[in-house]
Amino acid sequence: MTVEYLKPVPLHKPLRVEGREVEVHGRKHINTAEILNEKDEVLARSRGTFIAIDPAQMFAKYVER
């Protein structure tokens, strides 16, 4: 995931975060997101690549039987 900060992101102020899925190729998901202030100015944006997992398969060894 990469994050590009365009303007300072304030603490203790209302912010809105919007995310969307851009592409899906099998288990590979490309997502983007933005952080906006009350004036709808984009303060930061990001793009990330995520791999979908099967939780049951991934954590099967930790489940008591």
PDBQT receptor file of N, H, CA, C and O in Angstrom, charges set to zero:
ATOM      1  N   MET A   1       0.852  -1.167   0.000  1.00  0.00    +0.000 N 
ATOM      2  CA  MET A   1       0.000   0.000   0.000  1.00  0.00    +0.000 C 
ATOM      3  C   MET A   1       0.900   1.232   0.000  1.00  0.00    +0.000 C 
ATOM      4  O   MET A   1       1.889   1.298   0.730  1.00  0.00    +0.000 OA
ATOM      5  N   THR A   2       0.540   2.195  -0.824  1.00  0.00    +0.000 N 
ATOM      6  H   THR A   2      -0.263   2.141  -1.417  1.00  0.00    +0.000 HD
ATOM      7  CA  THR A   2       1.258   3.464  -0.841  1.00  0.00    +0.000 C 
ATOM      8  C   THR A   2       0.284   4.570  -0.436  1.00  0.00    +0.000 C 
ATOM      9  O   THR A   2      -0.897   4.532  -0.782  1.00  0.00    +0.000 OA
ATOM     10  N   VAL A   3       0.790   5.538   0.291  1.00  0.00    +0.000 N 
ATOM     11  H   VAL A   3       1.749   5.569   0.572  1.00  0.00    +0.000 HD
ATOM     12  CA  VAL A   3      -0.021   6.676   0.725  1.00  0.00    +0.000 C 
ATOM     13  C   VAL A   3       0.689   7.951   0.292  1.00  0.00    +0.000 C 
ATOM     14  O   VAL A   3       1.883   8.130   0.535  1.00  0.00    +0.000 OA
ATOM     15  N   GLU A   4      -0.060   8.824  -0.349  1.00  0.00    +0.000 N 
ATOM     16  H   GLU A   4      -1.029   8.679  -0.546  1.00  0.00    +0.000 HD
ATOM     17  CA  GLU A   4       0.468  10.125  -0.781  1.00  0.00    +0.000 C 
ATOM     18  C   GLU A   4      -0.250  11.202   0.025  1.00  0.00    +0.000 C 
ATOM     19  O   GLU A   4      -1.458  11.392  -0.120  1.00  0.00    +0.000 OA
ATOM     20  N   TYR A   5       0.494  11.902   0.871  1.00  0.00    +0.000 N 
ATOM     21  H   TYR A   5       1.475  11.748   0.989  1.00  0.00    +0.000 HD
ATOM     22  CA  TYR A   5      -0.083  12.990   1.661  1.00  0.00    +0.000 C 
ATOM     23  C   TYR A   5       0.017  14.280   0.853  1.00  0.00    +0.000 C 
ATOM     24  O   TYR A   5       1.111  14.714   0.490  1.00  0.00    +0.000 OA
ATOM     25  N   LEU A   6      -1.132  14.886   0.578  1.00  0.00    +0.000 N 
ATOM     26  H   LEU A   6      -2.020  14.534   0.872  1.00  0.00    +0.000 HD
ATOM     27  CA  LEU A   6      -1.178  16.089  -0.242  1.00  0.00    +0.000 C 
ATOM     28  C   LEU A   6      -1.210  17.358   0.605  1.00  0.00    +0.000 C 
ATOM     29  O   LEU A   6      -0.663  18.391   0.219  1.00  0.00    +0.000 OA
ATOM     30  N   LYS A   7      -1.865  17.263   1.775  1.00  0.00    +0.000 N 
ATOM     31  H   LYS A   7      -2.309  16.424   2.088  1.00  0.00    +0.000 HD
ATOM     32  CA  LYS A   7      -1.980  18.380   2.708  1.00  0.00    +0.000 C 
ATOM     33  C   LYS A   7      -1.926  17.801   4.111  1.00  0.00    +0.000 C 
ATOM     34  O   LYS A   7      -2.139  16.600   4.277  1.00  0.00    +0.000 OA
ATOM     35  N   PRO A   8      -1.647  18.610   5.128  1.00  0.00    +0.000 N 
ATOM     36  CA  PRO A   8      -1.642  18.085   6.491  1.00  0.00    +0.000 C 
ATOM     37  C   PRO A   8      -3.004  17.488   6.874  1.00  0.00    +0.000 C 
ATOM     38  O   PRO A   8      -4.052  18.061   6.577  1.00  0.00    +0.000 OA
ATOM     39  N   VAL A   9      -2.966  16.348   7.527  1.00  0.00    +0.000 N 
ATOM     40  H   VAL A   9      -2.115  15.883   7.769  1.00  0.00    +0.000 HD
ATOM     41  CA  VAL A   9      -4.190  15.687   8.001  1.00  0.00    +0.000 C 
ATOM     42  C   VAL A   9      -4.324  16.031   9.485  1.00  0.00    +0.000 C 
ATOM     43  O   VAL A   9      -3.528  15.560  10.298  1.00  0.00    +0.000 OA
ATOM     44  N   PRO A  10      -5.319  16.847   9.851  1.00  0.00    +0.000 N 
ATOM     45  CA  PRO A  10      -5.424  17.336  11.229  1.00  0.00    +0.000 C 
ATOM     46  C   PRO A  10      -5.934  16.264  12.204  1.00  0.00    +0.000 C 
ATOM     47  O   PRO A  10      -6.660  15.344  11.826  1.00  0.00    +0.000 OA
ATOM     48  N   LEU A  11      -5.534  16.415  13.445  1.00  0.00    +0.000 N 
ATOM     49  H   LEU A  11      -4.944  17.162  13.752  1.00  0.00    +0.000 HD
ATOM     50  CA  LEU A  11      -6.051  15.582  14.527  1.00  0.00    +0.000 C 
ATOM     51  C   LEU A  11      -7.270  16.264  15.129  1.00  0.00    +0.000 C 
ATOM     52  O   LEU A  11      -7.377  17.490  15.104  1.00  0.00    +0.000 OA
ATOM     53  N   HIS A  12      -8.183  15.475  15.667  1.00  0.00    +0.000 N 
ATOM     54  H   HIS A  12      -8.095  14.479  15.688  1.00  0.00    +0.000 HD
ATOM     55  CA  HIS A  12      -9.353  15.979  16.394  1.00  0.00    +0.000 C 
ATOM     56  C   HIS A  12     -10.268  16.863  15.539  1.00  0.00    +0.000 C 
ATOM     57  O   HIS A  12     -10.925  17.767  16.054  1.00  0.00    +0.000 OA
ATOM     58  N   LYS A  13     -10.302  16.596  14.243  1.00  0.00    +0.000 N 
ATOM     59  H   LYS A  13      -9.768  15.862  13.825  1.00  0.00    +0.000 HD
ATOM     60  CA  LYS A  13     -11.194  17.299  13.320  1.00  0.00    +0.000 C 
ATOM     61  C   LYS A  13     -11.975  16.253  12.533  1.00  0.00    +0.000 C 
ATOM     62  O   LYS A  13     -11.463  15.160  12.291  1.00  0.00    +0.000 OA
ATOM     63  N   PRO A  14     -13.211  16.567  12.129  1.00  0.00    +0.000 N 
ATOM     64  CA  PRO A  14     -13.974  15.607  11.322  1.00  0.00    +0.000 C 
ATOM     65  C   PRO A  14     -13.281  15.348   9.977  1.00  0.00    +0.000 C 
ATOM     66  O   PRO A  14     -12.863  16.280   9.290  1.00  0.00    +0.000 OA
ATOM     67  N   LEU A  15     -13.173  14.086   9.625  1.00  0.00    +0.000 N 
ATOM     68  H   LEU A  15     -13.513  13.330  10.184  1.00  0.00    +0.000 HD
ATOM     69  CA  LEU A  15     -12.594  13.669   8.350  1.00  0.00    +0.000 C 
ATOM     70  C   LEU A  15     -13.506  12.620   7.729  1.00  0.00    +0.000 C 
ATOM     71  O   LEU A  15     -14.272  11.959   8.430  1.00  0.00    +0.000 OA
ATOM     72  N   ARG A  16     -13.421  12.474   6.425  1.00  0.00    +0.000 N 
ATOM     73  H   ARG A  16     -12.799  13.011   5.856  1.00  0.00    +0.000 HD
ATOM     74  CA  ARG A  16     -14.172  11.432   5.740  1.00  0.00    +0.000 C 
ATOM     75  C   ARG A  16     -13.178  10.589   4.950  1.00  0.00    +0.000 C 
ATOM     76  O   ARG A  16     -12.283  11.120   4.292  1.00  0.00    +0.000 OA
ATOM     77  N   VAL A  17     -13.344   9.289   5.020  1.00  0.00    +0.000 N 
ATOM     78  H   VAL A  17     -14.071   8.858   5.554  1.00  0.00    +0.000 HD
ATOM     79  CA  VAL A  17     -12.500   8.375   4.263  1.00  0.00    +0.000 C 
ATOM     80  C   VAL A  17     -13.381   7.633   3.273  1.00  0.00    +0.000 C 
ATOM     81  O   VAL A  17     -14.393   7.042   3.650  1.00  0.00    +0.000 OA
ATOM     82  N   GLU A  18     -12.995   7.668   2.015  1.00  0.00    +0.000 N 
ATOM     83  H   GLU A  18     -12.173   8.148   1.709  1.00  0.00    +0.000 HD
ATOM     84  CA  GLU A  18     -13.737   6.974   0.964  1.00  0.00    +0.000 C 
ATOM     85  C   GLU A  18     -12.803   5.984   0.289  1.00  0.00    +0.000 C 
ATOM     86  O   GLU A  18     -11.698   6.339  -0.121  1.00  0.00    +0.000 OA
ATOM     87  N   GLY A  19     -13.248   4.756   0.176  1.00  0.00    +0.000 N 
ATOM     88  H   GLY A  19     -14.146   4.467   0.509  1.00  0.00    +0.000 HD
ATOM     89  CA  GLY A  19     -12.451   3.723  -0.471  1.00  0.00    +0.000 C 
ATOM     90  C   GLY A  19     -13.257   3.035  -1.552  1.00  0.00    +0.000 C 
ATOM     91  O   GLY A  19     -14.486   2.999  -1.499  1.00  0.00    +0.000 OA
ATOM     92  N   ARG A  20     -12.559   2.492  -2.528  1.00  0.00    +0.000 N 
ATOM     93  H   ARG A  20     -11.560   2.521  -2.570  1.00  0.00    +0.000 HD
ATOM     94  CA  ARG A  20     -13.244   1.778  -3.606  1.00  0.00    +0.000 C 
ATOM     95  C   ARG A  20     -12.332   0.692  -4.168  1.00  0.00    +0.000 C 
ATOM     96  O   ARG A  20     -11.105   0.787  -4.126  1.00  0.00    +0.000 OA
ATOM     97  N   GLU A  21     -12.971  -0.323  -4.686  1.00  0.00    +0.000 N 
ATOM     98  H   GLU A  21     -13.968  -0.400  -4.720  1.00  0.00    +0.000 HD
ATOM     99  CA  GLU A  21     -12.230  -1.384  -5.347  1.00  0.00    +0.000 C 
ATOM    100  C   GLU A  21     -12.093  -1.008  -6.813  1.00  0.00    +0.000 C 
ATOM    101  O   GLU A  21     -13.083  -0.661  -7.457  1.00  0.00    +0.000 OA
ATOM    102  N   VAL A  22     -10.882  -1.071  -7.347  1.00  0.00    +0.000 N 
ATOM    103  H   VAL A  22     -10.078  -1.353  -6.824  1.00  0.00    +0.000 HD
ATOM    104  CA  VAL A  22     -10.608  -0.640  -8.715  1.00  0.00    +0.000 C 
ATOM    105  C   VAL A  22     -10.547  -1.828  -9.666  1.00  0.00    +0.000 C 
ATOM    106  O   VAL A  22     -11.112  -1.785 -10.759  1.00  0.00    +0.000 OA
ATOM    107  N   GLU A  23      -9.856  -2.893  -9.249  1.00  0.00    +0.000 N 
ATOM    108  H   GLU A  23      -9.396  -2.928  -8.361  1.00  0.00    +0.000 HD
ATOM    109  CA  GLU A  23      -9.690  -4.066 -10.109  1.00  0.00    +0.000 C 
ATOM    110  C   GLU A  23      -9.694  -5.332  -9.259  1.00  0.00    +0.000 C 
ATOM    111  O   GLU A  23      -9.323  -5.313  -8.085  1.00  0.00    +0.000 OA
ATOM    112  N   VAL A  24     -10.118  -6.425  -9.872  1.00  0.00    +0.000 N 
ATOM    113  H   VAL A  24     -10.419  -6.441 -10.825  1.00  0.00    +0.000 HD
ATOM    114  CA  VAL A  24     -10.017  -7.738  -9.238  1.00  0.00    +0.000 C 
ATOM    115  C   VAL A  24      -9.510  -8.711 -10.290  1.00  0.00    +0.000 C 
ATOM    116  O   VAL A  24     -10.065  -8.807 -11.385  1.00  0.00    +0.000 OA
ATOM    117  N   HIS A  25      -8.449  -9.432  -9.944  1.00  0.00    +0.000 N 
ATOM    118  H   HIS A  25      -7.999  -9.354  -9.055  1.00  0.00    +0.000 HD
ATOM    119  CA  HIS A  25      -7.883 -10.468 -10.814  1.00  0.00    +0.000 C 
ATOM    120  C   HIS A  25      -7.716 -11.708  -9.946  1.00  0.00    +0.000 C 
ATOM    121  O   HIS A  25      -6.684 -11.884  -9.298  1.00  0.00    +0.000 OA
ATOM    122  N   GLY A  26      -8.728 -12.562  -9.937  1.00  0.00    +0.000 N 
ATOM    123  H   GLY A  26      -9.565 -12.419 -10.464  1.00  0.00    +0.000 HD
ATOM    124  CA  GLY A  26      -8.679 -13.741  -9.066  1.00  0.00    +0.000 C 
ATOM    125  C   GLY A  26      -8.696 -13.306  -7.610  1.00  0.00    +0.000 C 
ATOM    126  O   GLY A  26      -9.618 -12.617  -7.173  1.00  0.00    +0.000 OA
ATOM    127  N   ARG A  27      -7.679 -13.708  -6.860  1.00  0.00    +0.000 N 
ATOM    128  H   ARG A  27      -6.931 -14.269  -7.215  1.00  0.00    +0.000 HD
ATOM    129  CA  ARG A  27      -7.595 -13.340  -5.440  1.00  0.00    +0.000 C 
ATOM    130  C   ARG A  27      -6.984 -11.947  -5.232  1.00  0.00    +0.000 C 
ATOM    131  O   ARG A  27      -7.037 -11.412  -4.124  1.00  0.00    +0.000 OA
ATOM    132  N   LYS A  28      -6.414 -11.365  -6.272  1.00  0.00    +0.000 N 
ATOM    133  H   LYS A  28      -6.372 -11.800  -7.172  1.00  0.00    +0.000 HD
ATOM    134  CA  LYS A  28      -5.723 -10.071  -6.179  1.00  0.00    +0.000 C 
ATOM    135  C   LYS A  28      -6.730  -8.931  -6.343  1.00  0.00    +0.000 C 
ATOM    136  O   LYS A  28      -7.440  -8.857  -7.346  1.00  0.00    +0.000 OA
ATOM    137  N   HIS A  29      -6.782  -8.050  -5.351  1.00  0.00    +0.000 N 
ATOM    138  H   HIS A  29      -6.205  -8.111  -4.536  1.00  0.00    +0.000 HD
ATOM    139  CA  HIS A  29      -7.701  -6.904  -5.351  1.00  0.00    +0.000 C 
ATOM    140  C   HIS A  29      -6.880  -5.618  -5.295  1.00  0.00    +0.000 C 
ATOM    141  O   HIS A  29      -5.981  -5.492  -4.463  1.00  0.00    +0.000 OA
ATOM    142  N   ILE A  30      -7.183  -4.665  -6.172  1.00  0.00    +0.000 N 
ATOM    143  H   ILE A  30      -7.914  -4.767  -6.847  1.00  0.00    +0.000 HD
ATOM    144  CA  ILE A  30      -6.542  -3.349  -6.171  1.00  0.00    +0.000 C 
ATOM    145  C   ILE A  30      -7.576  -2.359  -5.642  1.00  0.00    +0.000 C 
ATOM    146  O   ILE A  30      -8.661  -2.229  -6.209  1.00  0.00    +0.000 OA
ATOM    147  N   ASN A  31      -7.243  -1.665  -4.563  1.00  0.00    +0.000 N 
ATOM    148  H   ASN A  31      -6.362  -1.770  -4.102  1.00  0.00    +0.000 HD
ATOM    149  CA  ASN A  31      -8.159  -0.708  -3.939  1.00  0.00    +0.000 C 
ATOM    150  C   ASN A  31      -7.501   0.664  -3.850  1.00  0.00    +0.000 C 
ATOM    151  O   ASN A  31      -6.278   0.775  -3.756  1.00  0.00    +0.000 OA
ATOM    152  N   THR A  32      -8.329   1.709  -3.880  1.00  0.00    +0.000 N 
ATOM    153  H   THR A  32      -9.322   1.620  -3.956  1.00  0.00    +0.000 HD
ATOM    154  CA  THR A  32      -7.854   3.068  -3.668  1.00  0.00    +0.000 C 
ATOM    155  C   THR A  32      -8.701   3.709  -2.574  1.00  0.00    +0.000 C 
ATOM    156  O   THR A  32      -9.813   3.262  -2.292  1.00  0.00    +0.000 OA
ATOM    157  N   ALA A  33      -8.167   4.752  -1.967  1.00  0.00    +0.000 N 
ATOM    158  H   ALA A  33      -7.263   5.114  -2.196  1.00  0.00    +0.000 HD
ATOM    159  CA  ALA A  33      -8.912   5.463  -0.920  1.00  0.00    +0.000 C 
ATOM    160  C   ALA A  33      -8.423   6.908  -0.848  1.00  0.00    +0.000 C 
ATOM    161  O   ALA A  33      -7.321   7.236  -1.287  1.00  0.00    +0.000 OA
ATOM    162  N   GLU A  34      -9.272   7.754  -0.283  1.00  0.00    +0.000 N 
ATOM    163  H   GLU A  34     -10.167   7.487   0.075  1.00  0.00    +0.000 HD
ATOM    164  CA  GLU A  34      -8.923   9.167  -0.067  1.00  0.00    +0.000 C 
ATOM    165  C   GLU A  34      -9.390   9.583   1.316  1.00  0.00    +0.000 C 
ATOM    166  O   GLU A  34     -10.399   9.088   1.817  1.00  0.00    +0.000 OA
ATOM    167  N   ILE A  35      -8.650  10.497   1.929  1.00  0.00    +0.000 N 
ATOM    168  H   ILE A  35      -7.830  10.900   1.522  1.00  0.00    +0.000 HD
ATOM    169  CA  ILE A  35      -9.067  11.157   3.167  1.00  0.00    +0.000 C 
ATOM    170  C   ILE A  35      -9.415  12.585   2.791  1.00  0.00    +0.000 C 
ATOM    171  O   ILE A  35      -8.610  13.295   2.190  1.00  0.00    +0.000 OA
ATOM    172  N   LEU A  36     -10.640  13.004   3.157  1.00  0.00    +0.000 N 
ATOM    173  H   LEU A  36     -11.294  12.427   3.646  1.00  0.00    +0.000 HD
ATOM    174  CA  LEU A  36     -11.120  14.350   2.820  1.00  0.00    +0.000 C 
ATOM    175  C   LEU A  36     -11.473  15.116   4.089  1.00  0.00    +0.000 C 
ATOM    176  O   LEU A  36     -11.864  14.526   5.097  1.00  0.00    +0.000 OA
ATOM    177  N   ASN A  37     -11.332  16.436   4.027  1.00  0.00    +0.000 N 
ATOM    178  H   ASN A  37     -11.014  16.915   3.209  1.00  0.00    +0.000 HD
ATOM    179  CA  ASN A  37     -11.735  17.277   5.157  1.00  0.00    +0.000 C 
ATOM    180  C   ASN A  37     -13.176  17.748   4.970  1.00  0.00    +0.000 C 
ATOM    181  O   ASN A  37     -13.853  17.329   4.031  1.00  0.00    +0.000 OA
ATOM    182  N   GLU A  38     -13.638  18.612   5.859  1.00  0.00    +0.000 N 
ATOM    183  H   GLU A  38     -13.089  18.952   6.622  1.00  0.00    +0.000 HD
ATOM    184  CA  GLU A  38     -15.025  19.100   5.798  1.00  0.00    +0.000 C 
ATOM    185  C   GLU A  38     -15.325  19.910   4.535  1.00  0.00    +0.000 C 
ATOM    186  O   GLU A  38     -16.482  20.039   4.135  1.00  0.00    +0.000 OA
ATOM    187  N   LYS A  39     -14.281  20.450   3.911  1.00  0.00    +0.000 N 
ATOM    188  H   LYS A  39     -13.341  20.345   4.236  1.00  0.00    +0.000 HD
ATOM    189  CA  LYS A  39     -14.459  21.238   2.678  1.00  0.00    +0.000 C 
ATOM    190  C   LYS A  39     -14.354  20.356   1.427  1.00  0.00    +0.000 C 
ATOM    191  O   LYS A  39     -14.304  20.863   0.306  1.00  0.00    +0.000 OA
ATOM    192  N   ASP A  40     -14.321  19.044   1.628  1.00  0.00    +0.000 N 
ATOM    193  H   ASP A  40     -14.361  18.632   2.538  1.00  0.00    +0.000 HD
ATOM    194  CA  ASP A  40     -14.157  18.063   0.548  1.00  0.00    +0.000 C 
ATOM    195  C   ASP A  40     -12.812  18.176  -0.163  1.00  0.00    +0.000 C 
ATOM    196  O   ASP A  40     -12.686  17.772  -1.319  1.00  0.00    +0.000 OA
ATOM    197  N   GLU A  41     -11.811  18.721   0.517  1.00  0.00    +0.000 N 
ATOM    198  H   GLU A  41     -11.913  19.050   1.456  1.00  0.00    +0.000 HD
ATOM    199  CA  GLU A  41     -10.463  18.760  -0.040  1.00  0.00    +0.000 C 
ATOM    200  C   GLU A  41      -9.792  17.411   0.236  1.00  0.00    +0.000 C 
ATOM    201  O   GLU A  41      -9.881  16.877   1.342  1.00  0.00    +0.000 OA
ATOM    202  N   VAL A  42      -9.127  16.875  -0.773  1.00  0.00    +0.000 N 
ATOM    203  H   VAL A  42      -9.055  17.309  -1.671  1.00  0.00    +0.000 HD
ATOM    204  CA  VAL A  42      -8.413  15.612  -0.608  1.00  0.00    +0.000 C 
ATOM    205  C   VAL A  42      -7.103  15.896   0.121  1.00  0.00    +0.000 C 
ATOM    206  O   VAL A  42      -6.258  16.648  -0.364  1.00  0.00    +0.000 OA
ATOM    207  N   LEU A  43      -6.951  15.281   1.293  1.00  0.00    +0.000 N 
ATOM    208  H   LEU A  43      -7.637  14.669   1.687  1.00  0.00    +0.000 HD
ATOM    209  CA  LEU A  43      -5.751  15.476   2.099  1.00  0.00    +0.000 C 
ATOM    210  C   LEU A  43      -4.718  14.380   1.846  1.00  0.00    +0.000 C 
ATOM    211  O   LEU A  43      -3.512  14.620   1.917  1.00  0.00    +0.000 OA
ATOM    212  N   ALA A  44      -5.203  13.181   1.552  1.00  0.00    +0.000 N 
ATOM    213  H   ALA A  44      -6.182  12.987   1.495  1.00  0.00    +0.000 HD
ATOM    214  CA  ALA A  44      -4.308  12.052   1.290  1.00  0.00    +0.000 C 
ATOM    215  C   ALA A  44      -5.032  11.061   0.396  1.00  0.00    +0.000 C 
ATOM    216  O   ALA A  44      -6.260  10.973   0.401  1.00  0.00    +0.000 OA
ATOM    217  N   ARG A  45      -4.242  10.313  -0.376  1.00  0.00    +0.000 N 
ATOM    218  H   ARG A  45      -3.244  10.385  -0.380  1.00  0.00    +0.000 HD
ATOM    219  CA  ARG A  45      -4.828   9.257  -1.203  1.00  0.00    +0.000 C 
ATOM    220  C   ARG A  45      -3.906   8.040  -1.142  1.00  0.00    +0.000 C 
ATOM    221  O   ARG A  45      -2.703   8.160  -0.913  1.00  0.00    +0.000 OA
ATOM    222  N   SER A  46      -4.497   6.878  -1.351  1.00  0.00    +0.000 N 
ATOM    223  H   SER A  46      -5.475   6.781  -1.537  1.00  0.00    +0.000 HD
ATOM    224  CA  SER A  46      -3.704   5.660  -1.279  1.00  0.00    +0.000 C 
ATOM    225  C   SER A  46      -4.140   4.674  -2.344  1.00  0.00    +0.000 C 
ATOM    226  O   SER A  46      -5.228   4.771  -2.913  1.00  0.00    +0.000 OA
ATOM    227  N   ARG A  47      -3.253   3.722  -2.595  1.00  0.00    +0.000 N 
ATOM    228  H   ARG A  47      -2.369   3.643  -2.133  1.00  0.00    +0.000 HD
ATOM    229  CA  ARG A  47      -3.533   2.625  -3.522  1.00  0.00    +0.000 C 
ATOM    230  C   ARG A  47      -2.866   1.398  -2.934  1.00  0.00    +0.000 C 
ATOM    231  O   ARG A  47      -1.710   1.449  -2.515  1.00  0.00    +0.000 OA
ATOM    232  N   GLY A  48      -3.595   0.304  -2.904  1.00  0.00    +0.000 N 
ATOM    233  H   GLY A  48      -4.534   0.263  -3.245  1.00  0.00    +0.000 HD
ATOM    234  CA  GLY A  48      -3.034  -0.906  -2.311  1.00  0.00    +0.000 C 
ATOM    235  C   GLY A  48      -3.428  -2.149  -3.064  1.00  0.00    +0.000 C 
ATOM    236  O   GLY A  48      -4.477  -2.208  -3.704  1.00  0.00    +0.000 OA
ATOM    237  N   THR A  49      -2.569  -3.141  -2.978  1.00  0.00    +0.000 N 
ATOM    238  H   THR A  49      -1.716  -3.093  -2.458  1.00  0.00    +0.000 HD
ATOM    239  CA  THR A  49      -2.832  -4.457  -3.542  1.00  0.00    +0.000 C 
ATOM    240  C   THR A  49      -3.047  -5.411  -2.384  1.00  0.00    +0.000 C 
ATOM    241  O   THR A  49      -2.215  -5.496  -1.481  1.00  0.00    +0.000 OA
ATOM    242  N   PHE A  50      -4.162  -6.130  -2.408  1.00  0.00    +0.000 N 
ATOM    243  H   PHE A  50      -4.838  -6.061  -3.142  1.00  0.00    +0.000 HD
ATOM    244  CA  PHE A  50      -4.534  -7.035  -1.328  1.00  0.00    +0.000 C 
ATOM    245  C   PHE A  50      -4.835  -8.407  -1.914  1.00  0.00    +0.000 C 
ATOM    246  O   PHE A  50      -5.360  -8.514  -3.022  1.00  0.00    +0.000 OA
ATOM    247  N   ILE A  51      -4.504  -9.446  -1.173  1.00  0.00    +0.000 N 
ATOM    248  H   ILE A  51      -4.078  -9.359  -0.273  1.00  0.00    +0.000 HD
ATOM    249  CA  ILE A  51      -4.752 -10.819  -1.600  1.00  0.00    +0.000 C 
ATOM    250  C   ILE A  51      -5.825 -11.414  -0.701  1.00  0.00    +0.000 C 
ATOM    251  O   ILE A  51      -5.657 -11.475   0.517  1.00  0.00    +0.000 OA
ATOM    252  N   ALA A  52      -6.933 -11.854  -1.304  1.00  0.00    +0.000 N 
ATOM    253  H   ALA A  52      -7.069 -11.803  -2.294  1.00  0.00    +0.000 HD
ATOM    254  CA  ALA A  52      -8.028 -12.464  -0.550  1.00  0.00    +0.000 C 
ATOM    255  C   ALA A  52      -7.596 -13.846  -0.057  1.00  0.00    +0.000 C 
ATOM    256  O   ALA A  52      -6.940 -14.597  -0.778  1.00  0.00    +0.000 OA
ATOM    257  N   ILE A  53      -7.969 -14.163   1.169  1.00  0.00    +0.000 N 
ATOM    258  H   ILE A  53      -8.502 -13.552   1.755  1.00  0.00    +0.000 HD
ATOM    259  CA  ILE A  53      -7.638 -15.462   1.751  1.00  0.00    +0.000 C 
ATOM    260  C   ILE A  53      -8.918 -16.175   2.179  1.00  0.00    +0.000 C 
ATOM    261  O   ILE A  53      -9.973 -15.558   2.326  1.00  0.00    +0.000 OA
ATOM    262  N   ASP A  54      -8.802 -17.472   2.373  1.00  0.00    +0.000 N 
ATOM    263  H   ASP A  54      -7.945 -17.973   2.254  1.00  0.00    +0.000 HD
ATOM    264  CA  ASP A  54      -9.880 -18.262   2.951  1.00  0.00    +0.000 C 
ATOM    265  C   ASP A  54      -9.545 -18.401   4.434  1.00  0.00    +0.000 C 
ATOM    266  O   ASP A  54      -8.646 -19.165   4.786  1.00  0.00    +0.000 OA
ATOM    267  N   PRO A  55     -10.254 -17.672   5.321  1.00  0.00    +0.000 N 
ATOM    268  CA  PRO A  55      -9.909 -17.710   6.751  1.00  0.00    +0.000 C 
ATOM    269  C   PRO A  55      -9.954 -19.113   7.347  1.00  0.00    +0.000 C 
ATOM    270  O   PRO A  55      -9.121 -19.455   8.187  1.00  0.00    +0.000 OA
ATOM    271  N   ALA A  56     -10.913 -19.925   6.923  1.00  0.00    +0.000 N 
ATOM    272  H   ALA A  56     -11.590 -19.647   6.242  1.00  0.00    +0.000 HD
ATOM    273  CA  ALA A  56     -11.007 -21.282   7.466  1.00  0.00    +0.000 C 
ATOM    274  C   ALA A  56      -9.751 -22.087   7.148  1.00  0.00    +0.000 C 
ATOM    275  O   ALA A  56      -9.249 -22.831   7.990  1.00  0.00    +0.000 OA
ATOM    276  N   GLN A  57      -9.257 -21.932   5.942  1.00  0.00    +0.000 N 
ATOM    277  H   GLN A  57      -9.664 -21.328   5.258  1.00  0.00    +0.000 HD
ATOM    278  CA  GLN A  57      -8.049 -22.650   5.543  1.00  0.00    +0.000 C 
ATOM    279  C   GLN A  57      -6.811 -22.038   6.191  1.00  0.00    +0.000 C 
ATOM    280  O   GLN A  57      -5.924 -22.761   6.646  1.00  0.00    +0.000 OA
ATOM    281  N   MET A  58      -6.748 -20.728   6.235  1.00  0.00    +0.000 N 
ATOM    282  H   MET A  58      -7.468 -20.140   5.866  1.00  0.00    +0.000 HD
ATOM    283  CA  MET A  58      -5.580 -20.030   6.761  1.00  0.00    +0.000 C 
ATOM    284  C   MET A  58      -5.345 -20.313   8.244  1.00  0.00    +0.000 C 
ATOM    285  O   MET A  58      -4.205 -20.458   8.684  1.00  0.00    +0.000 OA
ATOM    286  N   PHE A  59      -6.443 -20.390   9.012  1.00  0.00    +0.000 N 
ATOM    287  H   PHE A  59      -7.370 -20.272   8.654  1.00  0.00    +0.000 HD
ATOM    288  CA  PHE A  59      -6.313 -20.529  10.458  1.00  0.00    +0.000 C 
ATOM    289  C   PHE A  59      -6.754 -21.897  10.976  1.00  0.00    +0.000 C 
ATOM    290  O   PHE A  59      -6.984 -22.056  12.174  1.00  0.00    +0.000 OA
ATOM    291  N   ALA A  60      -6.873 -22.883  10.090  1.00  0.00    +0.000 N 
ATOM    292  H   ALA A  60      -6.686 -22.754   9.116  1.00  0.00    +0.000 HD
ATOM    293  CA  ALA A  60      -7.342 -24.219  10.472  1.00  0.00    +0.000 C 
ATOM    294  C   ALA A  60      -6.474 -24.841  11.556  1.00  0.00    +0.000 C 
ATOM    295  O   ALA A  60      -7.000 -25.543  12.420  1.00  0.00    +0.000 OA
ATOM    296  N   LYS A  61      -5.168 -24.610  11.544  1.00  0.00    +0.000 N 
ATOM    297  H   LYS A  61      -4.741 -24.039  10.843  1.00  0.00    +0.000 HD
ATOM    298  CA  LYS A  61      -4.295 -25.250  12.527  1.00  0.00    +0.000 C 
ATOM    299  C   LYS A  61      -4.503 -24.687  13.950  1.00  0.00    +0.000 C 
ATOM    300  O   LYS A  61      -4.037 -25.281  14.923  1.00  0.00    +0.000 OA
ATOM    301  N   TYR A  62      -5.200 -23.548  14.070  1.00  0.00    +0.000 N 
ATOM    302  H   TYR A  62      -5.579 -23.065  13.280  1.00  0.00    +0.000 HD
ATOM    303  CA  TYR A  62      -5.428 -22.937  15.381  1.00  0.00    +0.000 C 
ATOM    304  C   TYR A  62      -6.785 -23.319  15.973  1.00  0.00    +0.000 C 
ATOM    305  O   TYR A  62      -7.076 -22.969  17.117  1.00  0.00    +0.000 OA
ATOM    306  N   VAL A  63      -7.608 -24.021  15.222  1.00  0.00    +0.000 N 
ATOM    307  H   VAL A  63      -7.372 -24.305  14.293  1.00  0.00    +0.000 HD
ATOM    308  CA  VAL A  63      -8.938 -24.407  15.680  1.00  0.00    +0.000 C 
ATOM    309  C   VAL A  63      -8.864 -25.732  16.411  1.00  0.00    +0.000 C 
ATOM    310  O   VAL A  63      -8.325 -26.708  15.890  1.00  0.00    +0.000 OA
ATOM    311  N   GLU A  64      -9.409 -25.766  17.621  1.00  0.00    +0.000 N 
ATOM    312  H   GLU A  64      -9.847 -24.973  18.045  1.00  0.00    +0.000 HD
ATOM    313  CA  GLU A  64      -9.431 -27.014  18.385  1.00  0.00    +0.000 C 
ATOM    314  C   GLU A  64     -10.422 -27.981  17.760  1.00  0.00    +0.000 C 
ATOM    315  O   GLU A  64     -11.493 -27.578  17.307  1.00  0.00    +0.000 OA
ATOM    316  N   ARG A  65     -10.072 -29.220  17.739  1.00  0.00    +0.000 N 
ATOM    317  H   ARG A  65      -9.202 -29.548  18.108  1.00  0.00    +0.000 HD
ATOM    318  CA  ARG A  65     -10.960 -30.247  17.170  1.00  0.00    +0.000 C 
ATOM    319  C   ARG A  65     -11.315 -31.263  18.193  1.00  0.00    +0.000 C 
ATOM    320  O   ARG A  65     -12.053 -32.204  17.899  1.00  0.00    +0.000 OA
TER     321      ARG A  65
